[in-house]
Amino acid sequence: MDKRSDESFDDKFPNGIFAVPKDSRVKVRKLFEYCQEKGITPDKLSEKEIEKFLDRKSK
């Protein structure tokens, strides 16, 4: 992934905030690659699709 791709991904979050629940982590690179393959932006993902990229921490 080149720097321009990284910047393009960041542009999808105009306020610069990547909010994540404290009990989860987001697999951001895999999310970006998935969106590129599908030709969509992260805000167009369904909740089911988003779940694929969450790494839930066990309590």
C-alpha positions, 0 to 999 in steps of 0.5 A: 500500500502506498502513501497515496492510498493511506491518505485516500483512506484517511480522507474517508474520516474527515474529522480525523477521528477513528472511534473504537469501542474500548473492548474492540480493535479494528483491523484497519488495513484489512478494512481498507483492502476490503473496501478497495476490492468492493469499490466502496467507502467504509461508511457504506459497510453493513454492520455484518461487514464491519464485524469482520474487522473487529477484534473483540477483547475477551473480558 
